[in-house]
Amino acid sequence: MIPPLSEYGQLAAVLMKHPRDAFINDAVIAAQWRELNFSAPPDLPRAVDEYERFLEIIAANGCEILLLPESDATTLDSIYTRDAAIESPLGIVLASMGKRARTWEPQAQAEALRRSGWPLGGAVVLPGHLEGGDLIWLDEKTVAVGQGARTNLEGIQQLKTLLDGTINELIVVPLPDDPGRHDVMHLMSLISPIDRDLAVVYSRLLPDDFKDTLQRREYRLIDVPDDEYDTMATNVLALAPRECVMLDGNPRTRAALEKSGAAVHVYDGHEISLKGGGGPTCLTRPLVRL
């Protein structure tokens, strides 16, 4: 039985990749960081230290952590495990990466998941593109998918066909052409649900129709200020309803979350998040939420 799907239920199992296995060594970092649009080369020892602290936060509530191994087929970007797979009522659906350098990540994840006994529920295939950062479960029968540079209509249609009979609604959210310094604009760049009625958003770029949908669903929206958008204040991972983890250095968004009754954990992500453009949701592929 597949547990109910959400972005805010208690995180019970998650797929992650340690920088030791994603970044590997200084030579790999030096060869890849510019091509992958990192803002600077990560410092590996500092990245390892940051990640260990981040792992402690994730594991604190007893969450099972499945760590991906090193792979010659993947790049520095493989630390951002969210994008290569999707939770679904069918099991884990493999994504089809819109960023060419990340093409082999879904297969690498599939091999690790199969070895560990996790059910796979299908795959999006070319010419479709769909990345996990573009998908949000609003409830167990409603999924929102961002259409943009990394996810196309063909990928969305394939997902809709796969999920036929298991969901009531798939909402397509056209994304703005505003990729920022890391050439990525995912739906989760603009919204992170924290509870069934609470989400962090960046209203300036969030499409009005989707914002109206959230408000009709009685979401309270915490709007990230402009000066905290670039430091990924919208990228907040729910560990449980109204318990979350976010990048340190976003005090106004953190204060707004805490005023809304959320318990907020923070981590230093200078090397593992800011340089590669991937916050705590990007660093985690939830497998089970309760």
N, C-alpha and C positions, 0 to 999 in steps of 0.2 A: 504493500500500500504506500503510495506517495503522500508524504505529509502535506498539509495545506501550504499553498505558495503565497509568499509575501516578501517584501523587502525589509520587514521590521520584526518578524517573529524571532524568538530566541535562536541564536546561531548555534547549531548543534554539530555541524560538520562542514569543513571548508577545504578547498584546494588552494594551495599557495606554492610559491617557489622562492627559495632563499637566494639572496644575491650571490652567495658562493657558487650556486649552480646556474644562475642567469647571467651574471656579470663575469664569472669564472676567474679572470685574471686581468692585469693591467694591459696586456697586449690586446686582448679581445676588446676591452673598453676603448682603447686608443683607435682600433680599427673600425669601430662601429658607431661611436656616439654621434658624430656629425651626420652621417647618412640617416640615422634614425631620428634626427631632430631633437636630441637632448640639448639642453641649453649649455651644458658643460660636461666634461667627463666625470662620472661618479668616482669618488674616492672609496676604494673597495673596503679598507678596514673600517672606515666610518660608516659605510653602508651596512656592513655586517653588524656593527654595534647598534645602529638605529633599528635594523630589522629584528634583532633579538629582543629589544624593548617592545617593539610592535607585537611580536609573537606572544610575549608575556601578557599583553592586554587581551589578545584574542583568546588565549588559552585559559584565562582566569576563571571563566564560568564553566569550565569542563568541556569546551568545544573540542571535537576531534579534528586534528589538523593532518591532512594528507599533503606531504611535500613532494613536488615534482622533482625528478632527477635532472642532472645536467644532460643536455642534448646538443649534438653537433648541428642539428637541423634548425635550431632556434637562435634568437638573438637576445640582446639586453632587454628588449621589450617583453620577453616572456616572463619577467617578474610580475607583470600586470595580468594576472591569470583570469580576471573577470571576462576578458573579451573573447576568448577562444571557445567558450561553451555557454550554454543557457540552461537554467532549471526549467523543467516543464512537467506536466502531469504524466508524461510518457517516460520520464527519466531524463538524463542529461542529453541535450541536443547539441551536436557539434556545430560550431559557427563556421562561417566562410569569410575570411579576413579581407577587409577592404584595403588594408595596408599591405602591399605586396611582400615586404620584408618579413611579415608575420605569417605567411602562407602556411607554414608547417606546424604552427602551434596547436591547432585543433587535433591533428593526428598524434602529436606528442602527448597531449592530455588524454586522448582516447586510450592510448596504450597503457598509461599509468592507471586510469580508471578501471579498465578491464582487469588488470592484474590485481587490483584491490577489490574487485567484485561489485563495482558500482554499475547500475543498469544504464545502458545507452538507449536513447529513444529516437534516434534518427540523426540526420545531418542536413544542413543547408549546403548546396553545391553550386559551382559555377554554372551559368553566369551570375548567379545570385551572390550577393554579399550581405552578411549580417554579423555584427559584432555585439558581444554581450553587454558592452557599456551603453548600447542603444536601447536596451530592453528593461522595462520596469513592470513588475506585477503590482497593479493597484489593489487587486484582491485575487482570490484563487480562481476566479472566472473571467477576469479582465486584465488584459496585458496592453501596455502602451509601448510602441516601437518608434524610435526616431529614424526618420529618413533623411540621410545627408551624405557626406563624403564617404563614410565607412559602411553604410547600410543602404541598399537600393531597393526599389519596388519589387524586383524579382525575388530578392532574398526574403522580403516581408511576405510576399505571396506564397513562397515555399513554406515558410513558418506557419502561415494561416492554414495551409492545406494539412500540414503535419498535425496541427492542434485541432483540426475539425472534429467536432463532437465533444471536446473536452473543455472548451471555453465558450462564454457567451458573447464576448466582444474583443476585438483587436483594434486599438486606436492608433492610427498612423499620425505621427507628430512631425511635420516638416521642420527641419532644423535650419537655423540661420547660417549664412555663409560667413562665419566669424571664428576661424579655427584657433586664433591665438598663436603664441610663439612655438607651440609644439605640434602644429598642423593637425590637431584633432578637435572635433566637436562631437561629443556623444550626447545623447539625451541626459545621461547622468552627469554631464558637465553643468547642467542647469537645474537639476532637482535630485534631492535625496530624501526619500521618505524615512521618518523617524518613528512613526506610529501610524495607526490606521487613520488618524485625523490630524497629523502633523508632518510637515515637510519643509526642508530648507530649499529655497529656490533663488535663482537670479532673474528677477522679473524683467530686467531690461532686454534680455535676449529670449526669454521663455515665450513661445507663441501664445497670443491672447486666447485662441480657441482652447488650447490645452489648459491654460490657467483657469479659464471659465469651467472646464470639466472638473478640475480639482476642487474649485470652490463649490460647485454643485454637489460634490461628494463630501462636502463639509470639512475639507482640509483647512487647518490653520496654516498659513504660509509665512515662514520666517524669511524675509528678504535680505539677501547678502548685500552689504554695501559694495560700491564699485572698488574701493581700495582693498577689499578682501577677496574679490573674485579671482584675481591673478594668483593668489596664494591658496586657491582651491578650497575656500570656505564652503562652497556648495557640495563638496565631495566628502560626505559624512556617512560612515558605516554604522548602521544600527546593529548592536549586539543583542538587543532585546527591545521590546517596546519602551521607548523613552530612555534607553541607555545606548550610548553611541561613542564612537571614537572619531576624532578629527585631527588634522594637522595643527600643531601648536603655532601661535602667531596670528590667530584670527580672533582677537578678544571680543569684538562686538558681536559677532555671530555666536560665539560661545556663550556670552552673557545672555543673549536672546533665547538660546536653547535652554539654559538653566532657568531662566525666568518662566519658561513654558513647562517646567517640571522635569526636564531631562537631566540625567546624570551623564556628564561629559568627561571622557578620557582623552588625553592629548598625547601625541608623540612627536618627536623631532624627525622630520622627513626631508631634510635638506638634500641628502644624497639619494634616497630611495623614492622620493615623491616629486620634489620641486624640479629637479634637473631633468626628469623624464616625463613630467606632466601627468603623473598618476598618483592619486590620493588613496585613502584606505579602501574605498570601494573597488578601485582598480587593482589593488594588491590582493584581492580576495575573490575567489569564485565560490560563493555559498553552494553547498550541496544539499544540506538539509536545514530547514528552520522549523521550529516547533510552535 
